[in-house]
Amino acid sequence: MALMDILIYPDDRLKQISAPVESFDDGLRAFVADLEETMRVGPGGVGIAAPQVGHFIRVAIVDVSAKKKIRHHGRLVLINPEIEQWEGMVMGREGCMSVPDYTGNVIRAERIQLRAQDEFGQWQAFDMEGYEARAVQHELDHLDGLLFLDRLVSKRHDLFSRKVYKK
């Protein structure tokens, strides 16, 4: 496995829309392993998307299981994901490995129904809520060339300098 470099805002490549995955082979699974390792090394990372490392394919990983007392589905590899339904909008604070110096308030759906393939091409369906739903929506935005900065409630009042992570 290998760590990959994270693209940092304002890198224009972060605005690129990703292509669907068509081949579910050993190369894809090796890439997913490297992507997950890169996510786990980052401080506080609960998700990562392929575009953040310069691979413009519809792959994201989300794992919020380290957060206490929340409902979650564990480690999720989401390939060609599609949100089929959403409801209940709520504002929350988000950060991003590609925007390391800031966090911001973003409105997202409180509950989503998601459909995605795993690294073997099998379709799966998930009902998600709360923090996990927010994390998934954040990562799926990367696949469409969007950052949380594009969804700030107010660019003037809802962007904050990030607190320093403890090592």
KOLMI-863193 format. One record per residue (C-alpha): residue number from 1; x, y negated, z. Coordinates in pm, 1 decimal. Layout:
BEGIN
<pt seq="NUM" u="X" v="Y" w="Z"/>
...
//
This chain:
BEGIN
<pt seq="1" u="0.0" v="0.0" w="0.0"/>
<pt seq="2" u="110.5" v="-355.0" w="-62.7"/>
<pt seq="3" u="17.6" v="-695.2" w="69.0"/>
<pt seq="4" u="-98.5" v="-942.9" w="-191.7"/>
<pt seq="5" u="-67.2" v="-1320.9" w="-197.2"/>
<pt seq="6" u="-384.6" v="-1515.8" w="-122.6"/>
<pt seq="7" u="-476.7" v="-1795.0" w="-365.3"/>
<pt seq="8" u="-512.6" v="-2121.2" w="-174.3"/>
<pt seq="9" u="-752.5" v="-2406.7" w="-253.3"/>
<pt seq="10" u="-730.3" v="-2616.0" w="-475.3"/>
<pt seq="11" u="-600.7" v="-2338.4" w="-706.0"/>
<pt seq="12" u="-828.9" v="-2357.2" w="-1013.7"/>
<pt seq="13" u="-832.6" v="-1977.5" w="-1046.7"/>
<pt seq="14" u="-1061.8" v="-1965.6" w="-741.5"/>
<pt seq="15" u="-1335.0" v="-2116.4" w="-964.6"/>
<pt seq="16" u="-1320.5" v="-1827.5" w="-1212.8"/>
<pt seq="17" u="-1618.7" v="-1591.2" w="-1243.3"/>
<pt seq="18" u="-1529.9" v="-1224.2" w="-1201.8"/>
<pt seq="19" u="-1610.9" v="-943.4" w="-1443.9"/>
<pt seq="20" u="-1802.6" v="-627.8" w="-1349.5"/>
<pt seq="21" u="-1602.1" v="-318.0" w="-1263.5"/>
<pt seq="22" u="-1651.7" v="-44.4" w="-1522.4"/>
<pt seq="23" u="-1381.6" v="209.1" w="-1435.9"/>
<pt seq="24" u="-1391.0" v="381.0" w="-1095.8"/>
<pt seq="25" u="-1051.1" v="547.9" w="-1098.5"/>
<pt seq="26" u="-745.6" v="594.2" w="-877.8"/>
<pt seq="27" u="-615.1" v="252.7" w="-984.8"/>
<pt seq="28" u="-930.2" v="85.9" w="-851.0"/>
<pt seq="29" u="-907.8" v="277.7" w="-523.9"/>
<pt seq="30" u="-539.3" v="180.3" w="-484.5"/>
<pt seq="31" u="-632.3" v="-184.0" w="-544.4"/>
<pt seq="32" u="-910.6" v="-159.2" w="-282.4"/>
<pt seq="33" u="-658.7" v="-18.7" w="-30.4"/>
<pt seq="34" u="-416.3" v="-306.3" w="-98.3"/>
<pt seq="35" u="-699.3" v="-559.8" w="-76.5"/>
<pt seq="36" u="-811.0" v="-420.5" w="258.2"/>
<pt seq="37" u="-456.3" v="-424.5" w="395.4"/>
<pt seq="38" u="-424.4" v="-788.8" w="288.0"/>
<pt seq="39" u="-753.6" v="-872.7" w="464.3"/>
<pt seq="40" u="-652.6" v="-699.1" w="787.5"/>
<pt seq="41" u="-319.9" v="-884.3" w="810.5"/>
<pt seq="42" u="-491.7" v="-1223.7" w="796.3"/>
<pt seq="43" u="-595.7" v="-1374.0" w="1131.6"/>
<pt seq="44" u="-963.8" v="-1329.2" w="1203.1"/>
<pt seq="45" u="-1038.5" v="-1192.2" w="856.5"/>
<pt seq="46" u="-1368.9" v="-1007.6" w="827.4"/>
<pt seq="47" u="-1387.5" v="-1012.4" w="448.8"/>
<pt seq="48" u="-1193.9" v="-1061.1" w="128.6"/>
<pt seq="49" u="-1280.7" v="-1069.7" w="-239.7"/>
<pt seq="50" u="-1064.5" v="-968.2" w="-535.4"/>
<pt seq="51" u="-1050.4" v="-1321.9" w="-683.1"/>
<pt seq="52" u="-874.8" v="-1442.2" w="-368.0"/>
<pt seq="53" u="-572.8" v="-1235.8" w="-474.0"/>
<pt seq="54" u="-594.9" v="-1323.9" w="-843.2"/>
<pt seq="55" u="-790.7" v="-1017.7" w="-962.7"/>
<pt seq="56" u="-1109.5" v="-1131.8" w="-1130.2"/>
<pt seq="57" u="-1324.1" v="-823.8" w="-1085.9"/>
<pt seq="58" u="-1642.6" v="-789.4" w="-878.7"/>
<pt seq="59" u="-1490.1" v="-628.6" w="-569.0"/>
<pt seq="60" u="-1523.6" v="-742.7" w="-208.2"/>
<pt seq="61" u="-1459.3" v="-586.9" w="131.0"/>
<pt seq="62" u="-1647.2" v="-682.5" w="447.6"/>
<pt seq="63" u="-1593.0" v="-540.7" w="796.7"/>
<pt seq="64" u="-1744.0" v="-728.3" w="1090.5"/>
<pt seq="65" u="-1726.9" v="-426.6" w="1324.8"/>
<pt seq="66" u="-1469.9" v="-595.9" w="1552.4"/>
<pt seq="67" u="-1729.2" v="-857.6" w="1647.8"/>
<pt seq="68" u="-1905.9" v="-754.7" w="1967.0"/>
<pt seq="69" u="-2281.1" v="-707.7" w="2002.3"/>
<pt seq="70" u="-2385.3" v="-755.5" w="1640.2"/>
<pt seq="71" u="-2557.0" v="-518.8" w="1400.3"/>
<pt seq="72" u="-2333.8" v="-405.2" w="1116.5"/>
<pt seq="73" u="-2266.1" v="-126.6" w="868.4"/>
<pt seq="74" u="-1893.9" v="-90.7" w="946.1"/>
<pt seq="75" u="-1635.1" v="-119.8" w="670.4"/>
<pt seq="76" u="-1799.6" v="-197.0" w="338.0"/>
<pt seq="77" u="-1641.5" v="-180.7" w="-5.2"/>
<pt seq="78" u="-1879.6" v="-372.3" w="-230.0"/>
<pt seq="79" u="-1833.1" v="-329.7" w="-603.5"/>
<pt seq="80" u="-2063.4" v="-500.3" w="-852.3"/>
<pt seq="81" u="-2279.0" v="-622.3" w="-560.3"/>
<pt seq="82" u="-2622.0" v="-775.7" w="-611.2"/>
<pt seq="83" u="-2838.6" v="-948.4" w="-352.8"/>
<pt seq="84" u="-3188.4" v="-827.6" w="-434.5"/>
<pt seq="85" u="-3376.4" v="-1020.9" w="-168.4"/>
<pt seq="86" u="-3306.3" v="-1284.1" w="95.8"/>
<pt seq="87" u="-3503.4" v="-1468.2" w="362.0"/>
<pt seq="88" u="-3473.2" v="-1706.1" w="655.4"/>
<pt seq="89" u="-3215.0" v="-1977.9" w="594.6"/>
<pt seq="90" u="-2981.7" v="-2073.6" w="882.0"/>
<pt seq="91" u="-2676.1" v="-2296.7" w="919.9"/>
<pt seq="92" u="-2347.2" v="-2155.7" w="1049.7"/>
<pt seq="93" u="-1974.5" v="-2228.5" w="1060.1"/>
<pt seq="94" u="-1750.9" v="-2055.6" w="806.7"/>
<pt seq="95" u="-1382.4" v="-2033.4" w="735.9"/>
<pt seq="96" u="-1185.2" v="-1872.0" w="455.6"/>
<pt seq="97" u="-837.0" v="-1733.1" w="397.2"/>
<pt seq="98" u="-827.1" v="-1935.2" w="73.8"/>
<pt seq="99" u="-905.8" v="-2256.1" w="266.6"/>
<pt seq="100" u="-679.8" v="-2202.6" w="568.8"/>
<pt seq="101" u="-691.8" v="-2552.7" w="717.1"/>
<pt seq="102" u="-1069.0" v="-2608.4" w="739.4"/>
<pt seq="103" u="-1402.1" v="-2463.8" w="846.3"/>
<pt seq="104" u="-1745.0" v="-2595.3" w="758.1"/>
<pt seq="105" u="-2118.8" v="-2570.7" w="815.6"/>
<pt seq="106" u="-2298.4" v="-2378.3" w="542.1"/>
<pt seq="107" u="-2662.4" v="-2273.1" w="505.8"/>
<pt seq="108" u="-2707.9" v="-1904.2" w="420.1"/>
<pt seq="109" u="-2987.6" v="-1649.2" w="424.6"/>
<pt seq="110" u="-3038.7" v="-1489.9" w="766.3"/>
<pt seq="111" u="-3136.8" v="-1153.0" w="614.0"/>
<pt seq="112" u="-3048.5" v="-995.1" w="280.5"/>
<pt seq="113" u="-3109.4" v="-676.2" w="89.7"/>
<pt seq="114" u="-2793.5" v="-579.3" w="-95.0"/>
<pt seq="115" u="-2716.7" v="-322.4" w="-360.8"/>
<pt seq="116" u="-2355.3" v="-234.1" w="-447.4"/>
<pt seq="117" u="-2135.7" v="45.2" w="-570.6"/>
<pt seq="118" u="-1861.6" v="200.9" w="-361.1"/>
<pt seq="119" u="-1509.8" v="276.5" w="-486.4"/>
<pt seq="120" u="-1638.4" v="600.7" w="-643.4"/>
<pt seq="121" u="-1916.7" v="427.6" w="-837.8"/>
<pt seq="122" u="-2202.7" v="545.9" w="-615.1"/>
<pt seq="123" u="-2483.0" v="292.0" w="-565.7"/>
<pt seq="124" u="-2576.1" v="208.8" w="-207.9"/>
<pt seq="125" u="-2838.5" v="-18.2" w="-55.0"/>
<pt seq="126" u="-2812.6" v="-218.3" w="266.3"/>
<pt seq="127" u="-3043.0" v="-431.4" w="478.7"/>
<pt seq="128" u="-2827.0" v="-688.7" w="655.4"/>
<pt seq="129" u="-2881.5" v="-971.4" w="897.6"/>
<pt seq="130" u="-2698.8" v="-1237.2" w="1093.3"/>
<pt seq="131" u="-2320.6" v="-1252.8" w="1087.4"/>
<pt seq="132" u="-2280.1" v="-955.2" w="853.1"/>
<pt seq="133" u="-2525.4" v="-1104.4" w="600.7"/>
<pt seq="134" u="-2336.4" v="-1435.9" w="617.8"/>
<pt seq="135" u="-1999.1" v="-1266.2" w="564.0"/>
<pt seq="136" u="-2130.4" v="-1074.4" w="262.7"/>
<pt seq="137" u="-2281.4" v="-1386.9" w="104.1"/>
<pt seq="138" u="-1951.0" v="-1570.8" w="158.0"/>
<pt seq="139" u="-1749.9" v="-1297.1" w="-17.0"/>
<pt seq="140" u="-1999.3" v="-1264.4" w="-302.5"/>
<pt seq="141" u="-1965.4" v="-1636.8" w="-367.3"/>
<pt seq="142" u="-1595.9" v="-1576.4" w="-445.7"/>
<pt seq="143" u="-1703.5" v="-1339.8" w="-725.0"/>
<pt seq="144" u="-1893.3" v="-1630.2" w="-882.1"/>
<pt seq="145" u="-1611.6" v="-1882.9" w="-844.8"/>
<pt seq="146" u="-1756.4" v="-2056.1" w="-536.9"/>
<pt seq="147" u="-1598.3" v="-2145.3" w="-203.9"/>
<pt seq="148" u="-1774.5" v="-2239.5" w="118.4"/>
<pt seq="149" u="-1660.1" v="-2594.5" w="36.9"/>
<pt seq="150" u="-1908.3" v="-2589.3" w="-252.7"/>
<pt seq="151" u="-2193.4" v="-2514.8" w="-11.1"/>
<pt seq="152" u="-2118.5" v="-2755.5" w="274.2"/>
<pt seq="153" u="-2430.4" v="-2909.3" w="425.3"/>
<pt seq="154" u="-2254.0" v="-3247.9" w="418.6"/>
<pt seq="155" u="-1902.9" v="-3305.6" w="289.1"/>
<pt seq="156" u="-1880.8" v="-3603.0" w="524.7"/>
<pt seq="157" u="-2007.4" v="-3447.5" w="849.9"/>
<pt seq="158" u="-1973.3" v="-3070.0" w="815.4"/>
<pt seq="159" u="-1605.2" v="-3010.4" w="731.3"/>
<pt seq="160" u="-1370.1" v="-2958.0" w="1026.5"/>
<pt seq="161" u="-997.5" v="-2905.9" w="1078.3"/>
<pt seq="162" u="-938.6" v="-2543.0" w="1169.3"/>
<pt seq="163" u="-821.1" v="-2455.4" w="1516.6"/>
<pt seq="164" u="-482.8" v="-2285.6" w="1527.1"/>
<pt seq="165" u="-499.2" v="-1906.7" w="1552.4"/>
<pt seq="166" u="-317.9" v="-1745.8" w="1846.1"/>
<pt seq="167" u="-55.2" v="-1495.9" w="1739.3"/>
//
